[in-house]
Amino acid sequence: MDWKNFQALLSGVNKYSTAFGRIWLSVVFVFRVMVYVVAAERVWGDEQKDFDCNTKQPGCSNTCYDHFFPISHIRLWALQLIFVTCPSFMVVMHVAYREDRDRKHQAKYHDNVKKYSNPGKKHGGLWWTYLVSLVVKTAIEVAFLYILHWIYDSFYLPRLVKCEVWPCPNQVDCYIGHPTEKKVFTYFMVGASALCIVLNICEMVYLICKRIASCTKKIKRRSRSIPVPHEDFNDDPFNNCSQPMSRADKKDNPPSFKTAIRSSHIPNMLKLEDKMRASAPDLSIAS
């Protein structure tokens, strides 16, 4: 596998990542890819030749090796690195989709106005794509850790294994090559994977908290920008019964007793009284 091309491909993800995402990418390349390429591959080498059993029975060593090592550590880690880094390309593809829509928008309307002011800014659909990629990466990391734990019994590599698998004639002793070195590298890679899981969770929490804070600011700005109706009933500064007031204003400037009588239903009652007087008979003429 050409890790240089792999690194060049993932370097485009770095400019769209948060601070936690950049730390995650550094951990992946320095503590996982570099250790894998420089040291781990050489330590494992040809494992089957180093797996020595005290029997000359044909096929017994191969069967025992397949029984205790159904998949090699080194190949499992290679699959893990490939699957873990693939969700990051979802963000790159989404940004490329936005840039393509910008080009089509400019070509259609023949102007320099872009549909997206910053295609790489994490808002709208790109925010959800970034969050989903973090969830998928975390799930893949946990799944591979569980597989490694399930196959190799808590990541432990013994020096000696006892094999009773057919075609071995009886119980044979098999010795693993470089068990201490392999154990150290196994624990190191498991620790690096656990660190990546913690960074992914921190980045998810950071994104969600930042989104909640931005939504709260937008709600506050909208509430402040709503115009409040104001009617000057008269020049009396204490005549505030006909004006809409907030609770804080009512506490600071309560309506006076004089103005409280002038409610909105008083003029209606006066008009009704004038109509009753007009419809009543004039008794002074009759007398």
Backbone as numpy.savetxt, mean C-alpha at the origin, in Angstrom:
# Nx Ny Nz CAx CAy CAz Cx Cy Cz
20.80 -16.75 -15.38 19.96 -15.55 -15.38 20.84 -14.30 -15.38
20.51 -13.32 -16.21 21.28 -12.09 -16.31 20.75 -11.10 -15.29
21.43 -10.99 -14.16 20.97 -10.12 -13.08 21.20 -8.65 -13.39
22.15 -8.33 -14.31 22.39 -6.93 -14.66 21.18 -6.34 -15.38
20.65 -7.09 -16.33 19.44 -6.62 -17.01 18.26 -6.54 -16.06
18.22 -7.48 -15.13 17.15 -7.48 -14.13 17.23 -6.22 -13.26
18.45 -5.84 -12.87 18.64 -4.65 -12.06 18.30 -3.38 -12.85
18.70 -3.32 -14.11 18.38 -2.16 -14.94 16.88 -2.00 -15.14
16.20 -3.13 -15.22 14.75 -3.08 -15.41 14.04 -2.57 -14.16
14.54 -2.99 -13.00 13.91 -2.57 -11.75 14.30 -1.16 -11.33
15.38 -0.63 -11.87 15.80 0.71 -11.47 14.77 1.77 -11.86
13.94 1.47 -12.88 12.87 2.40 -13.24 11.78 2.49 -12.19
11.66 1.47 -11.36 10.66 1.49 -10.29 11.05 2.46 -9.21
12.35 2.69 -9.05 12.86 3.49 -7.94 12.33 4.92 -7.96
12.18 5.52 -9.14 11.75 6.92 -9.21 10.27 7.10 -8.92
9.50 6.02 -8.92 8.09 6.13 -8.58 7.79 5.63 -7.16
8.82 5.27 -6.41 8.63 4.69 -5.08 8.73 5.75 -4.00
8.20 5.42 -2.84 8.36 6.26 -1.66 9.72 5.97 -1.02
9.97 6.59 0.15 11.24 6.36 0.84 11.35 4.89 1.28
10.24 4.34 1.77 10.25 2.93 2.17 10.48 2.02 0.96
9.93 2.39 -0.18 10.11 1.59 -1.39 11.56 1.60 -1.86
12.23 2.75 -1.72 13.65 2.81 -2.10 14.51 1.98 -1.16
14.18 2.00 0.12 14.91 1.17 1.08 14.68 -0.31 0.77
13.43 -0.67 0.44 13.13 -2.05 0.07 13.93 -2.50 -1.14
14.03 -1.63 -2.14 14.77 -1.98 -3.35 16.26 -2.15 -3.05
16.79 -1.30 -2.15 18.20 -1.42 -1.77 18.45 -2.74 -1.02
17.52 -3.10 -0.15 17.67 -4.35 0.60 17.62 -5.54 -0.35
16.73 -5.48 -1.34 16.60 -6.59 -2.29 17.89 -6.79 -3.07
18.49 -5.69 -3.54 19.68 -5.83 -4.37 20.96 -6.09 -3.56
21.11 -5.39 -2.44 22.35 -5.52 -1.68 22.37 -6.80 -0.86
21.29 -7.05 -0.11 21.28 -8.16 0.84 20.70 -9.46 0.28
20.14 -9.41 -0.91 19.55 -10.63 -1.45 20.15 -11.00 -2.81
20.06 -10.09 -3.77 20.59 -10.42 -5.10 22.11 -10.55 -5.08
22.79 -9.58 -4.43 24.24 -9.62 -4.39 24.76 -10.84 -3.61
24.13 -11.11 -2.47 24.53 -12.28 -1.69 24.24 -13.55 -2.47
23.13 -13.58 -3.17 22.78 -14.75 -3.98 23.80 -14.99 -5.08
24.16 -13.94 -5.81 25.06 -14.10 -6.96 26.50 -14.35 -6.52
26.97 -13.59 -5.52 28.39 -13.64 -5.16 28.72 -14.86 -4.32
27.87 -15.19 -3.33 28.25 -16.21 -2.35 27.37 -17.45 -2.37
26.07 -17.26 -2.37 25.17 -18.40 -2.16 25.30 -19.44 -3.26
25.39 -18.99 -4.52 25.51 -19.96 -5.62 26.78 -20.81 -5.49
27.88 -20.20 -5.02 29.13 -20.95 -4.88 29.08 -21.91 -3.70
28.39 -21.51 -2.64 28.31 -22.38 -1.46 27.51 -23.63 -1.79
26.39 -23.46 -2.49 25.57 -24.62 -2.83 26.21 -25.44 -3.96
26.59 -24.76 -5.04 27.25 -25.47 -6.14 26.45 -26.69 -6.59
27.15 -27.79 -6.82 26.50 -29.05 -7.19 26.21 -29.82 -5.90
25.01 -29.63 -5.37 24.68 -30.21 -4.07 24.66 -31.74 -4.11
24.24 -32.28 -5.22 24.06 -33.73 -5.27 25.39 -34.48 -5.17
26.48 -33.87 -5.66 27.79 -34.51 -5.53 28.28 -34.48 -4.09
27.91 -33.41 -3.36 28.32 -33.28 -1.96 27.43 -34.06 -1.01
26.35 -34.62 -1.52 25.44 -35.41 -0.69 25.94 -36.87 -0.73
26.57 -37.28 0.36 27.27 -38.57 0.39 26.53 -39.54 1.31
26.20 -40.72 0.79 25.54 -41.77 1.57 26.47 -42.99 1.68
26.40 -43.66 2.83 27.28 -44.81 3.07 26.68 -46.10 2.51
26.42 -46.09 1.21 25.92 -47.28 0.53 26.33 -47.24 -0.93
26.46 -48.39 -1.51 26.79 -48.50 -2.93 25.58 -48.93 -3.75
24.42 -48.97 -3.14 23.21 -49.38 -3.84 22.88 -48.38 -4.95
22.73 -48.81 -6.18 22.43 -47.87 -7.29 21.08 -47.17 -7.07
21.10 -45.86 -7.23 19.87 -45.07 -7.11 19.52 -44.66 -5.70
20.19 -45.22 -4.69 19.84 -44.90 -3.30 20.20 -43.45 -2.96
21.37 -43.01 -3.34 21.79 -41.62 -3.03 20.89 -40.61 -3.73
20.58 -40.88 -5.00 19.71 -39.95 -5.73 18.32 -39.88 -5.12
17.78 -41.02 -4.71 16.44 -41.04 -4.13 16.43 -40.34 -2.77
17.44 -40.57 -1.98 17.51 -39.90 -0.67 17.67 -38.39 -0.82
18.48 -37.97 -1.78 18.66 -36.53 -2.01 17.33 -35.88 -2.44
16.61 -36.56 -3.32 15.32 -36.03 -3.77 14.30 -36.01 -2.64
14.43 -36.96 -1.70 13.50 -37.02 -0.58 13.74 -35.88 0.40
14.98 -35.56 0.70 15.30 -34.53 1.69 15.40 -33.13 1.07
15.68 -33.06 -0.23 15.78 -31.76 -0.91 14.91 -31.78 -2.17
13.59 -31.71 -2.01 12.71 -31.74 -3.19 12.93 -30.54 -4.11
13.34 -29.41 -3.54 13.72 -28.25 -4.35 14.91 -27.59 -3.67
15.88 -27.22 -4.45 17.09 -26.63 -3.90 16.82 -25.25 -3.33
17.54 -24.90 -2.27 17.43 -23.56 -1.68 17.70 -22.48 -2.73
18.74 -22.69 -3.49 19.20 -21.67 -4.42 18.17 -21.43 -5.53
17.52 -22.48 -5.99 16.49 -22.32 -7.02 15.20 -21.74 -6.44
14.90 -22.09 -5.20 13.72 -21.52 -4.55 13.90 -20.03 -4.32
15.10 -19.60 -3.94 15.36 -18.17 -3.75 15.32 -17.42 -5.07
15.79 -18.06 -6.15 15.72 -17.41 -7.47 14.26 -17.18 -7.87
13.42 -18.18 -7.67 11.99 -18.00 -7.94 11.38 -16.92 -7.06
11.77 -16.89 -5.79 11.24 -15.90 -4.87 11.60 -14.48 -5.32
12.85 -14.26 -5.70 13.26 -12.93 -6.14 12.52 -12.50 -7.40
12.29 -13.42 -8.31 11.58 -13.09 -9.54 10.12 -12.74 -9.24
9.46 -13.57 -8.45 8.05 -13.33 -8.15 7.84 -12.09 -7.29
8.78 -11.81 -6.39 8.62 -10.67 -5.50 8.77 -9.35 -6.24
9.68 -9.31 -7.21 9.91 -8.06 -7.93 8.92 -7.82 -9.08
8.20 -8.85 -9.49 7.25 -8.67 -10.59 6.12 -7.69 -10.29
5.51 -7.68 -9.08 4.43 -6.70 -8.83 4.87 -5.26 -8.96
6.17 -4.97 -8.81 6.63 -3.59 -8.96 6.46 -3.09 -10.39
6.44 -4.01 -11.35 6.26 -3.61 -12.75 4.83 -3.15 -13.02
3.89 -3.48 -12.13 2.53 -2.98 -12.29 2.51 -1.46 -12.23
3.31 -0.88 -11.33 3.38 0.58 -11.21 4.00 1.20 -12.46
5.09 0.60 -12.95 5.74 1.11 -14.16 4.79 1.05 -15.36
4.05 -0.04 -15.48 3.11 -0.18 -16.58 1.97 0.83 -16.48
1.51 1.11 -15.25 0.44 2.09 -15.07 0.92 3.49 -15.43
2.15 3.84 -15.05 2.70 5.15 -15.41 2.88 5.25 -16.92
3.34 4.17 -17.56 3.47 4.17 -19.02 2.11 4.34 -19.69
1.06 3.75 -19.10 -0.29 3.92 -19.65 -0.74 5.37 -19.55
-0.43 6.03 -18.42 -0.78 7.44 -18.28 -0.04 8.32 -19.29
1.24 8.05 -19.48 2.02 8.83 -20.45 1.49 8.62 -21.86
1.05 7.43 -22.18 0.48 7.17 -23.51 -0.83 7.94 -23.69
-1.64 8.00 -22.64 -2.88 8.78 -22.73 -2.58 10.26 -22.90
-1.52 10.76 -22.26 -1.11 12.16 -22.44 -0.74 12.43 -23.90
0.03 11.53 -24.49 0.42 11.71 -25.88 -0.79 11.70 -26.82
-1.71 10.79 -26.57 -2.91 10.74 -27.42 -3.77 11.98 -27.23
-3.85 12.50 -25.99 -4.64 13.70 -25.73 -4.04 14.90 -26.44
-2.71 15.05 -26.40 -2.07 16.16 -27.10 -2.20 16.04 -28.61
-2.12 14.82 -29.11 -2.25 14.64 -30.56 -3.67 14.90 -31.04
-4.65 14.63 -30.19 -6.04 14.81 -30.59 -6.44 16.28 -30.59
-6.03 17.02 -29.56 -6.44 18.42 -29.43 -5.37 19.40 -29.88
-4.21 18.92 -30.31 -3.13 19.75 -30.86 -2.75 20.88 -29.92
-2.52 20.56 -28.69 -2.07 21.56 -27.72 -1.06 20.89 -26.77
-0.47 21.70 -25.91 0.52 21.20 -24.96 -0.07 20.89 -23.59
-1.39 20.95 -23.49 -2.05 20.66 -22.22 -2.07 19.15 -22.01
-1.57 18.71 -20.85 -1.52 17.29 -20.55 -2.73 16.86 -19.74
-3.11 15.63 -19.94 -4.24 15.08 -19.17 -3.83 14.86 -17.72
-2.57 14.49 -17.50 -2.02 14.30 -16.15 -0.86 15.27 -15.99
-0.93 16.10 -14.95 0.16 17.04 -14.70 1.45 16.32 -14.36
1.34 15.23 -13.59 2.50 14.41 -13.24 2.08 12.95 -13.30
2.39 12.23 -14.38 1.93 10.84 -14.51 2.41 9.92 -13.41
3.55 10.24 -12.79 4.10 9.38 -11.75 3.60 9.68 -10.36
2.74 10.69 -10.22 2.22 11.03 -8.89 1.19 9.99 -8.46
1.31 9.55 -7.22 0.44 8.47 -6.74 -0.88 9.03 -6.23
-1.81 9.19 -7.15 -3.18 9.58 -6.81 -4.13 8.90 -7.79
-5.35 8.71 -7.35 -6.32 8.05 -8.21 -6.01 6.57 -8.38
-6.07 6.11 -9.61 -5.85 4.70 -9.89 -4.43 4.24 -9.61
-3.44 5.14 -9.79 -2.05 4.75 -9.54 -1.81 4.46 -8.07
-2.52 5.18 -7.19 -2.39 4.92 -5.75 -2.86 3.50 -5.43
-3.99 3.12 -6.00 -4.50 1.76 -5.77 -3.58 0.71 -6.38
-3.02 0.98 -7.55 -2.08 0.04 -8.16 -0.85 -0.15 -7.28
-0.34 0.94 -6.74 0.83 0.85 -5.87 0.51 0.06 -4.60
-0.65 0.31 -4.01 -1.04 -0.40 -2.79 -1.24 -1.89 -3.06
-1.88 -2.22 -4.19 -2.09 -3.63 -4.54 -0.75 -4.33 -4.77
0.20 -3.64 -5.40 1.53 -4.25 -5.62 2.22 -4.55 -4.29
2.05 -3.68 -3.30 2.64 -3.94 -1.98 2.00 -5.14 -1.31
0.67 -5.25 -1.43 -0.03 -6.40 -0.83 0.41 -7.70 -1.48
0.55 -7.68 -2.81 0.96 -8.89 -3.54 2.39 -9.28 -3.17
3.29 -8.29 -3.08 4.68 -8.58 -2.71 4.76 -9.19 -1.31
4.00 -8.63 -0.38 4.00 -9.17 0.98 3.46 -10.59 1.01
2.38 -10.83 0.27 1.81 -12.19 0.24 2.79 -13.19 -0.36
3.53 -12.81 -1.40 4.51 -13.71 -2.02 5.65 -14.01 -1.05
6.12 -12.99 -0.34 7.20 -13.20 0.63 6.77 -14.19 1.71
5.57 -13.99 2.24 5.07 -14.87 3.30 4.89 -16.29 2.76
4.38 -16.41 1.54 4.16 -17.74 0.95 5.48 -18.51 0.77
6.51 -17.84 0.28 7.80 -18.52 0.09 8.47 -18.86 1.42
8.30 -18.01 2.42 8.84 -18.35 3.74 8.14 -19.58 4.31
6.85 -19.64 4.10 6.11 -20.81 4.59 6.54 -22.08 3.85
6.74 -21.97 2.53 7.17 -23.14 1.75 8.54 -23.62 2.23
9.48 -22.67 2.45 10.81 -23.05 2.92 10.76 -23.66 4.31
9.90 -23.12 5.16 9.74 -23.67 6.53 9.12 -25.06 6.48
8.17 -25.25 5.59 7.46 -26.53 5.51 8.35 -27.64 4.92
9.18 -27.28 3.94 10.02 -28.29 3.29 11.20 -28.68 4.17
11.83 -27.69 4.78 13.10 -27.93 5.49 12.97 -27.87 7.01
11.77 -27.94 7.53 11.55 -28.08 8.98 12.23 -26.95 9.75
11.61 -25.78 9.71 12.08 -24.60 10.45 13.46 -24.13 10.00
13.74 -24.24 8.70 14.98 -23.73 8.08 16.24 -24.42 8.64
16.08 -25.55 9.23 17.23 -26.22 9.86 17.85 -27.23 8.91
19.18 -27.25 8.84 19.92 -28.20 8.01 20.82 -29.05 8.91
20.49 -30.32 9.09 21.35 -31.17 9.93 22.60 -31.62 9.17
23.56 -32.07 9.91 24.77 -32.60 9.29 24.52 -34.01 8.72
23.69 -34.77 9.43 23.45 -36.17 9.07 21.96 -36.42 8.96
21.53 -37.10 7.90 20.13 -37.51 7.75 20.11 -39.02 7.54
19.08 -39.67 8.07 18.92 -41.12 7.95 17.81 -41.41 6.95
18.14 -42.18 5.95 17.24 -42.42 4.83 16.82 -43.89 4.79
15.51 -44.08 4.63 14.95 -45.43 4.50 14.07 -45.56 3.26
14.34 -44.78 2.26 13.52 -44.75 1.05 14.00 -45.84 0.09
13.04 -46.46 -0.58 13.39 -47.45 -1.60 14.10 -46.75 -2.75
15.14 -47.28 -3.33 15.64 -48.68 -3.31 16.75 -48.94 -2.30
16.90 -48.12 -1.26 17.92 -48.38 -0.26 17.60 -49.70 0.46
18.55 -50.59 0.63 18.25 -51.89 1.23 17.88 -51.80 2.70
18.42 -50.82 3.40 18.12 -50.62 4.82 18.31 -49.14 5.14
18.30 -48.82 6.41 18.52 -47.42 6.81 19.98 -47.05 6.57
20.15 -45.99 5.78 21.51 -45.55 5.46 21.71 -44.14 5.99
22.96 -43.80 6.27 23.34 -42.47 6.75 23.85 -41.64 5.57
23.28 -40.45 5.44 23.69 -39.54 4.37 24.19 -38.23 4.98
25.27 -37.69 4.42 25.91 -36.50 4.95 25.74 -35.35 3.95
25.36 -34.18 4.49 25.15 -32.99 3.67 26.46 -32.21 3.60
26.78 -31.70 2.42 28.00 -30.92 2.24 27.82 -29.48 2.71
28.83 -28.96 3.42 28.85 -27.58 3.94 27.58 -27.25 4.74
27.21 -28.01 5.73 25.94 -27.76 6.43 25.92 -26.45 7.21
27.06 -26.09 7.84 27.10 -24.85 8.64 26.98 -23.62 7.74
27.72 -23.62 6.64 27.64 -22.49 5.71 26.23 -22.34 5.15
25.64 -23.45 4.76 24.29 -23.40 4.21 23.28 -22.92 5.24
23.48 -23.32 6.49 22.58 -22.89 7.55 22.67 -21.38 7.77
23.91 -20.86 7.75 24.11 -19.41 7.93 23.46 -18.64 6.81
23.67 -19.05 5.57 23.07 -18.34 4.43 21.54 -18.48 4.43
21.04 -19.61 4.89 19.58 -19.78 4.95 18.97 -18.80 5.94
19.56 -18.69 7.13 19.05 -17.75 8.12 19.19 -16.30 7.66
20.28 -16.03 6.93 20.49 -14.67 6.43 19.42 -14.31 5.40
19.15 -15.20 4.48 18.14 -14.92 3.45 16.74 -14.85 4.04
16.47 -15.66 5.04 15.17 -15.60 5.72 15.03 -14.26 6.45
16.11 -13.81 7.10 16.06 -12.51 7.78 15.87 -11.36 6.81
16.54 -11.41 5.65 16.36 -10.36 4.65 14.94 -10.35 4.11
14.36 -11.54 3.93 12.97 -11.62 3.48 12.01 -11.06 4.52
12.27 -11.35 5.80 11.43 -10.80 6.88 11.55 -9.28 6.94
12.76 -8.75 6.72 12.95 -7.30 6.69 12.17 -6.66 5.56
12.13 -7.30 4.40 11.35 -6.79 3.26 9.86 -6.79 3.58
9.38 -7.79 4.31 7.97 -7.83 4.71 7.65 -6.66 5.62
8.54 -6.37 6.58 8.32 -5.24 7.49 8.31 -3.93 6.72
9.22 -3.77 5.76 9.26 -2.54 4.96 7.99 -2.38 4.12
7.48 -3.47 3.57 6.24 -3.40 2.80 5.06 -2.99 3.67
4.99 -3.53 4.88 3.90 -3.17 5.80 4.02 -1.70 6.20
5.23 -1.23 6.50 5.43 0.18 6.84 5.03 1.09 5.69
5.35 0.69 4.47 4.98 1.51 3.31 3.47 1.54 3.10
2.80 0.42 3.33 1.34 0.41 3.23 0.70 1.32 4.27
1.20 1.27 5.50 0.68 2.14 6.56 0.94 3.60 6.21
2.13 3.89 5.68 2.47 5.26 5.30 1.55 5.78 4.20
1.30 4.97 3.18 0.42 5.39 2.09 -1.00 5.64 2.57
-1.52 4.75 3.41 -2.90 4.89 3.89 -3.03 6.12 4.78
-2.06 6.33 5.69 -2.11 7.50 6.58 -1.99 8.80 5.78
-1.12 8.80 4.77 -0.97 10.00 3.94 -2.24 10.29 3.15
-2.91 9.24 2.67 -4.17 9.43 1.94 -5.26 9.96 2.85
-5.34 9.44 4.07 -6.34 9.92 5.02 -6.09 11.39 5.37
-4.81 11.77 5.56 -4.48 13.15 5.89 -4.85 14.09 4.74
-4.57 13.68 3.49 -4.91 14.54 2.35 -6.42 14.68 2.17
-7.16 13.59 2.40 -8.62 13.67 2.31 -9.19 14.57 3.40
-8.62 14.53 4.59 -9.08 15.39 5.68 -8.82 16.86 5.36
-7.65 17.16 4.76 -7.36 18.54 4.37 -8.34 19.04 3.31
-8.67 18.18 2.35 -9.62 18.59 1.30 -10.99 18.89 1.89
-11.43 18.08 2.84 -12.74 18.31 3.47 -12.74 19.62 4.23
-11.65 19.93 4.93 -11.56 21.19 5.67 -11.56 22.39 4.73
-10.85 22.26 3.60 -10.83 23.36 2.64 -12.20 23.61 2.03
-12.93 22.54 1.73 -14.28 22.71 1.17 -15.22 23.35 2.17
-15.12 22.98 3.44 -15.99 23.56 4.45 -15.68 25.03 4.67
-14.40 25.41 4.52 -14.05 26.83 4.67 -14.45 27.66 3.47
-14.49 27.06 2.30 -14.80 27.82 1.08 -16.30 27.98 0.83
-17.19 27.38 1.65 -18.63 27.52 1.47 -19.05 28.93 1.87
-19.71 29.74 0.97 -20.10 31.12 1.33 -21.24 31.12 2.35
-21.14 32.02 3.32 -22.16 32.16 4.35 -23.07 33.32 3.99
-24.41 33.17 3.82 -25.33 34.27 3.48 -25.39 35.28 4.60
-25.40 36.59 4.22 -25.39 37.68 5.20 -26.37 38.76 4.74
-27.29 39.14 5.58 -28.28 40.17 5.28 -28.24 41.24 6.36
-28.06 42.49 5.91 -28.04 43.61 6.86 -29.46 44.06 7.10
-30.06 43.60 8.21 -31.45 43.98 8.51 -31.52 45.44 8.91
-30.61 45.86 9.78 -30.46 47.27 10.13 -29.04 47.48 10.62
-28.77 48.68 11.04 -27.43 49.03 11.49 -27.18 48.65 12.93
-28.15 48.05 13.57 -27.99 47.67 14.97 -26.99 46.50 15.05
-25.85 46.65 15.73 -24.87 45.54 15.79 -25.37 44.36 16.57
-26.39 44.61 17.44 -26.93 43.52 18.24 -28.11 42.82 17.58
-28.51 43.33 16.39 -29.63 42.71 15.70 -29.09 41.55 14.85
-28.88 40.40 15.48 -28.31 39.25 14.78 -29.25 38.07 14.75
-30.55 38.32 14.99 -31.50 37.19 14.99 -31.80 36.72 13.58
-31.78 37.64 12.61 -32.13 37.27 11.24 -30.94 36.76 10.45
-29.74 36.71 11.08 -28.55 36.28 10.38 -28.16 34.88 10.84
-27.75 34.02 9.92 -27.29 32.67 10.34 -26.00 32.78 11.14
-25.98 32.13 12.25 -24.84 32.20 13.14 -24.38 30.80 13.50
-23.08 30.65 13.65 -22.54 29.38 14.12 -22.62 29.31 15.63
-22.37 28.18 16.17 -22.44 28.02 17.63 -21.40 28.87 18.34
-20.18 28.92 17.75 -19.14 29.74 18.37 -19.52 31.21 18.38
-20.16 31.72 17.26 -20.60 33.12 17.21 -21.71 33.40 18.20
-22.61 32.43 18.39 -23.69 32.63 19.35 -23.18 32.75 20.77
-22.09 31.99 21.06 -21.52 32.10 22.40 -20.84 33.45 22.59
-20.11 33.94 21.53 -19.40 35.22 21.64 -20.34 36.41 21.55
-21.40 36.32 20.72 -22.29 37.46 20.49 -23.74 36.99 20.55
-24.29 36.76 21.72 -25.67 36.26 21.84 -26.68 37.34 21.44
-27.83 36.96 20.93 -28.85 37.96 20.55 -29.44 38.62 21.79
-29.74 39.93 21.65 -30.32 40.69 22.77 -31.81 40.39 22.90
-32.36 40.80 24.01 -33.80 40.58 24.24 -34.64 41.41 23.29
-34.14 42.59 22.99 -34.89 43.48 22.10 -35.00 42.91 20.70
-33.89 42.37 20.22 -33.90 41.85 18.85 -34.49 40.46 18.78
-34.50 39.76 19.91 -35.07 38.41 19.89 -36.56 38.44 19.63
-37.22 39.57 20.02 -38.67 39.67 19.80 -38.98 39.80 18.31
-38.02 40.38 17.57 -38.26 40.61 16.14 -37.98 39.33 15.37
-38.73 38.37 15.53 -38.57 37.12 14.79 -39.28 37.23 13.46
-39.08 36.21 12.66 -39.58 36.25 11.29 -41.10 36.12 11.22
-41.75 35.61 12.28 -43.20 35.41 12.18 -43.98 36.62 12.67
-43.29 37.64 13.25 -44.01 38.82 13.74 -44.61 39.61 12.58
-43.90 39.91 11.49 -44.54 40.65 10.38 -45.75 39.93 9.81
-45.74 38.64 9.75 -46.90 37.91 9.23 -48.12 38.08 10.13
-47.88 38.10 11.43 -49.00 38.30 12.36 -49.57 39.71 12.25
-48.73 40.71 12.01 -49.22 42.07 11.84 -50.07 42.21 10.59
-49.63 41.56 9.50 -50.43 41.61 8.27 -51.79 40.96 8.48
-51.86 39.88 9.20 -53.12 39.20 9.47 -54.05 40.08 10.31
-53.45 40.82 11.26 -54.27 41.72 12.09 -54.85 42.85 11.26
-54.11 43.40 10.29 -54.62 44.47 9.42 -55.78 43.96 8.56
-55.68 42.73 8.08 -56.77 42.17 7.27 -58.03 42.00 8.10
-57.92 41.59 9.34 -59.09 41.41 10.21 -59.76 42.76 10.49
-58.96 43.78 10.68 -59.55 45.11 10.90 -60.28 45.61 9.66
-59.73 45.35 8.48 -60.36 45.82 7.25 -61.70 45.10 6.99
-61.80 43.85 7.38 -63.01 43.10 7.12 -64.09 43.31 8.18
-63.77 43.93 9.29 -64.75 44.14 10.36 -65.69 45.28 9.98
-66.99 45.24 10.40 -67.95 46.34 10.07 -67.63 47.61 10.85
-67.95 48.75 10.18 -67.70 50.03 10.82 -68.92 50.38 11.68
-68.84 50.22 12.98 -69.95 50.45 13.91 -70.24 51.92 14.13
-69.28 52.77 13.83 -69.49 54.22 14.07 -70.51 54.76 13.08
-70.61 54.22 11.86 -71.57 54.71 10.86 -72.98 54.27 11.26
-73.08 53.04 11.76 -74.41 52.54 12.13 -75.00 53.33 13.28
-74.18 53.82 14.20 -74.71 54.62 15.29 -75.06 56.02 14.83
